[in-house]
Structure formats: structure tokens, C-alpha cells
Amino acid sequence: MRELLPALRAETLPGLRGTSRAKAWAWTELLDAVHATVLAGVSAGLRAFQPEKDELLEKLERTIRPDVDQILRLRERVAGRLRAEVQDSLEPRLRRDVDPQLPRITRILLSTVEAPLEGVRTLLDQGMDRLSRHLRGNPSGPRLRKEVYSFGEMPWDPELMRTCYREAERARGRLGQLAAPFGFLGTRSVVFGAQDLVQQLMADAVTTFLQLADQCLTSALDCGQAAQQLEKVRGRVLKKFESDGGSARKRFVRGWLASIFLPFLQSQLQPRAKVALPELEHEVLAVGSQALTPEGLYEDVIRGVLLQRIDGELKKTLGANHVPRTLAGCSEAPRDQEGADV
């Protein structure tokens, strides 16, 4: 889409006629159509690759399985040596470059996801309240079915969700300013990630509500009793939404903090890595497995130290509960930020 946009603008925008609103609508319709075409092509390519991917995974598993214990022991031994190697150069970088900006970027990332989460909670609460009021009013069957259908479609209603999506965009400029010194180019991806996250949480909550309502509502209940049951379901759903939203918010912030700072630290420590990694290459390659590389182990070590810093900041900002833990080497955000916006 990024490659196509300049040509689309040059060829299409001059020919659009009508009011500004009509032009904007026509341009949006065109973008939607082009996006659908691009998405279909990409999806076809991914589907075609699926059998090859499955075959490669099976082959890799057969390669790794006999040597997994040896690989894990080697990984721990080499990682320990690398930690000792990088400690003297990594800690000053963290104190000088990361620590001063970490609290501010953490707060910006939190605001990027907290505001749309609050908007989604409001929409969810209003939707469940609307269903309860319709039940109390003894509606006709078709009318109630229509309301239930509308409630179930809320996560995919662009007009309804637009306010929540806009909330995620408010902090983008400030985040870009703070993250620019670290070479981070993925602020648009952060916004998209927040929007996807709140839509998924909304979809999960709607599904949970409909499933629980289906379990507790029976034909033996009158409208008043049914509305009371829905109120109980509503409380359970909102409680679950708060819990899921809190966990997702922390994972989101943790993953993007790692994506902002990790590539910067790797680039700053590259001269040291060029000295340390060749000394370990022979030992790693002796295992004969592609599962380990000196570069991958080096990244895991830096990531592990960085995540300790990030978890400490999240603990101060959000409290000690539910600070997420992930395996070393894993992240909730894309690694290639320059390409992630595409």
C-alpha cells in the first residue's frame, strides 16, 4: 500500500470532482478497494506458502529434537559468558540513554492504549444496558433479535469504533518525538496495534456476554427476570474486561518499549559484538544445529537485561501485580519497525 499510494494520489486526486466531503469519500472508497485487492494477493501468497512452511517446521523439529538438552545447556553457558562480556558497556548505555526516557515513553504508550480502552468499555456498557432496557420493555421477537445482532456487530462497526480509534492516535506525535533519538520509525504501527488490541478485547467481551446470556436466559423467565439475569452477566463481563484489558495493556507497553530500545542498544554495542561473537561462533556451530546462532544469543542477552529495566519501570508505574513475563527472545511487537507500518 505504501508503494502504491504516491501513484494513486497523482493519478486519482486531480480527477475527483464535487465538494471536499464528496472527494474525501470517493478517495476513501478507492483506498478500501485497493486495500482489498492488495490484501487478497498477499493472503493468496501466504496460503500458497503454508504447505512449505509446515514442511520446514517438521524438518526443523526433527533436527532439534535429539539435541535439545545439549542445545539448552550450551545456550545457558554461552549466554552467561555474553552477559559478562556486555555488562560493562551495556549498563552505562542504559543509564545514560534509556533510563532518562523510559518513564516518559512508558506513560505515552500507556496513554495510547488506555484512552481507547476506556472508550471501548463505555461502548460495551452502553450496549449491554440497551439490551437490558429492551428486555424490560417486553419487545417483540424480531425487534429483540435485531438489537442482539447489532450488539454482536459492535466490534466491527467502523462508525461506532471510530472514536476509540482516534483516541489511540492522539499521542502519536509526542511518541514520535521521544522515540526519534532511538531511530524508532514505527509510531504508526503502535497506533494500529492499539486499535487492533481494543477491537479484539471488544470482540472477546461481546462474545462472552452473548455466550453467558445464552446460558442463563430460558423461556421460563419473564422479561423482568431475564433483565435481572442480564445485569448479573453484565457485571461479570465488565469485570473480565477490566482484567483482560489490564493484562493486555501491560503486554502492549512492554513489547513496544522493547521494540523502541532494543535495536538502538544493539546498534550502539555493535563494535563490542564484532569482537565477542567470533570467539563464540566455533563453540555454537559445533553443536550442528541451526536453532542457535551467536547473533541470536547476543540479542537475547541484551533483551533480557533491557526487559528487567522495563519491568522495573512498569512495576513503579502500574504496581506490582501482573507485570507480564515472556521468554527471552520473545516480544509482543514487530522487530522490523521500518517495515512494520506497511
SVG drawing of the C-alpha trace seen along z (x, -y; Angstrom):
<svg xmlns="http://www.w3.org/2000/svg" viewBox="-44 -21 82 59">
<polyline fill="none" stroke="black" stroke-width="0.4" points="0.0,0.0 2.8,-2.4 4.4,-1.8 1.0,-2.3 -0.1,-5.5 2.1,-8.1 0.9,-6.8 -2.7,-6.6 -2.6,-10.2 -1.1,-11.5 -3.4,-9.7 -6.7,-10.0 -6.9,-13.1 -6.7,-15.6 -9.7,-13.9 -12.0,-13.9 -15.0,-16.3 -17.5,-17.6 -17.4,-19.0 -14.5,-18.3 -16.6,-15.8 -17.5,-14.0 -13.9,-13.9 -12.8,-12.6 -15.5,-9.9 -14.5,-8.9 -10.8,-8.7 -11.7,-6.5 -13.8,-4.2 -10.9,-3.8 -8.4,-3.1 -10.7,-0.5 -11.0,1.2 -7.2,1.1 -6.5,2.4 -8.9,5.3 -7.1,6.2 -3.6,6.0 -4.8,8.0 -6.3,10.7 -2.9,11.0 -0.9,11.2 -3.3,13.7 -3.1,15.9 0.7,15.9 0.6,16.8 -1.8,19.6 0.4,20.9 3.4,20.8 1.6,22.7 2.4,26.3 6.1,25.3 6.1,23.7 4.6,26.8 7.3,29.0 10.1,26.7 8.8,26.7 8.6,30.5 12.2,30.7 13.4,28.3 11.7,30.1 13.3,33.4 16.7,31.7 16.4,30.1 14.6,32.8 17.6,35.2 19.9,32.4 17.5,30.2 19.2,30.9 22.6,30.2 21.3,27.0 19.8,25.7 23.0,26.3 25.1,24.6 22.6,21.7 22.9,21.1 26.6,21.3 27.2,19.0 24.6,16.5 26.4,16.4 29.6,15.5 28.0,12.9 26.3,11.3 29.7,10.9 31.1,9.5 28.5,6.9 27.8,5.8 30.4,3.1 29.3,1.5 25.6,2.1 25.0,0.7 26.4,-2.8 24.3,-2.9 21.1,-2.0 21.8,-4.7 22.8,-7.4 20.3,-6.8 17.4,-4.6 16.8,-5.4 16.1,-9.2 13.5,-8.5 12.0,-5.2 9.4,-6.8 8.1,-9.3 7.9,-6.8 6.1,-4.4 3.5,-7.0 3.0,-7.9 2.5,-4.2 0.1,-3.8 -2.0,-6.7 -2.0,-5.3 -3.9,-2.2 -5.7,-3.4 -7.9,-6.1 -9.3,-3.7 -9.8,-1.0 -11.9,-3.4 -13.9,-4.3 -14.5,-0.6 -15.6,0.0 -18.1,-2.8 -19.5,-1.4 -19.7,2.1 -21.5,0.9 -24.0,-1.2 -24.7,1.8 -25.4,4.2 -27.6,1.5 -29.5,1.0 -30.3,4.8 -31.4,4.8 -33.8,1.9 -35.2,3.6 -35.9,6.7 -37.7,4.8 -39.9,3.2 -41.2,6.6 -40.1,6.2 -41.2,8.3 -39.1,11.2 -37.9,9.5 -37.0,6.3 -35.0,8.1 -33.2,10.2 -32.2,7.0 -30.8,5.5 -28.8,8.6 -27.4,8.7 -26.4,5.0 -24.7,5.7 -22.8,8.6 -21.6,6.4 -20.3,3.6 -16.6,4.5 -16.7,4.4 -18.8,1.2 -16.3,-1.4 -18.5,-4.4 -19.1,-3.1 -15.4,-2.3 -14.0,-5.5 -14.0,-7.5 -11.9,-4.8 -9.6,-4.5 -9.0,-8.3 -8.1,-8.2 -5.2,-5.9 -3.8,-8.5 -3.7,-11.4 -0.2,-10.6 1.4,-9.5 3.2,-12.9 4.6,-13.0 5.7,-9.4 7.5,-10.0 9.4,-12.9 10.5,-10.9 11.4,-7.8 13.1,-9.5 16.5,-9.7 16.5,-5.9 15.8,-5.5 12.3,-4.2 10.1,-4.6 7.1,-2.5 4.8,-5.0 2.1,-4.3 2.4,-0.6 2.0,-1.4 -1.3,-3.2 -2.5,-0.3 -1.5,2.2 -3.5,0.3 -6.5,0.1 -6.3,3.8 -5.9,4.6 -9.0,2.7 -11.1,4.2 -10.1,7.7 -10.9,7.0 -14.3,5.6 -14.9,8.7 -14.0,11.0 -16.2,9.2 -19.2,9.2 -18.8,12.9 -18.5,13.6 -21.7,11.6 -23.7,13.4 -22.5,16.9 -23.3,16.2 -26.6,14.7 -27.5,17.7 -26.7,20.0 -28.8,18.1 -31.8,17.0 -34.6,19.5 -38.1,19.4 -39.3,19.9 -38.2,16.4 -40.4,13.3 -38.9,10.1 -38.1,8.6 -36.3,11.8 -34.4,12.0 -33.3,8.4 -32.0,9.2 -30.1,12.1 -28.5,9.9 -27.5,7.4 -25.5,10.2 -23.9,11.2 -23.1,7.6 -21.2,7.3 -19.2,10.5 -18.3,9.3 -17.2,5.9 -15.0,7.4 -13.4,9.8 -12.9,6.9 -11.1,4.9 -8.9,7.9 -8.1,8.7 -7.6,5.1 -5.1,4.6 -3.0,7.6 -3.2,6.7 -2.2,3.1 1.0,4.2 1.9,6.6 1.4,4.0 3.6,1.4 6.3,3.9 6.5,5.2 6.7,1.8 9.3,0.5 11.5,3.4 11.0,2.6 12.0,-1.0 15.1,-0.5 16.5,2.9 17.6,2.1 19.2,-1.1 21.2,0.8 22.2,3.4 23.5,0.7 25.4,-1.0 27.0,2.2 27.8,3.5 31.6,2.7 31.8,4.8 29.7,7.5 32.1,7.8 34.9,8.7 32.8,11.0 30.8,13.0 33.6,14.6 35.1,16.1 31.8,17.9 30.9,18.9 33.0,22.0 31.5,23.3 28.0,22.6 28.4,24.1 30.0,27.3 26.5,28.3 25.5,28.6 22.0,27.0 20.5,24.0 18.5,23.4 21.3,21.4 23.4,18.5 25.8,16.2 23.8,13.2 20.6,14.6 22.1,15.3 23.7,11.9 20.3,10.3 18.6,12.5 21.2,11.3 20.6,7.6 16.8,8.2 16.9,9.9 18.8,7.0 16.5,4.4 13.3,6.2 14.5,6.2 14.7,2.4 11.3,2.2 9.6,4.5 11.0,2.3 9.5,-0.8 6.1,0.9 6.2,2.0 6.7,-1.6 4.1,-3.0 1.4,-0.3 2.1,1.5 3.5,5.0 0.5,7.0 0.6,8.9 3.8,7.5 4.0,9.8 6.8,12.3 7.8,13.6 10.5,16.0 13.8,14.3 13.9,13.5 10.2,13.1 8.4,9.8 4.8,8.7 5.7,6.2 7.2,6.4 11.0,6.3 11.4,4.6 9.7,1.3 10.7,-0.4 8.7,2.3 6.0,2.8 4.0,-0.2 3.4,1.4"/>
</svg>
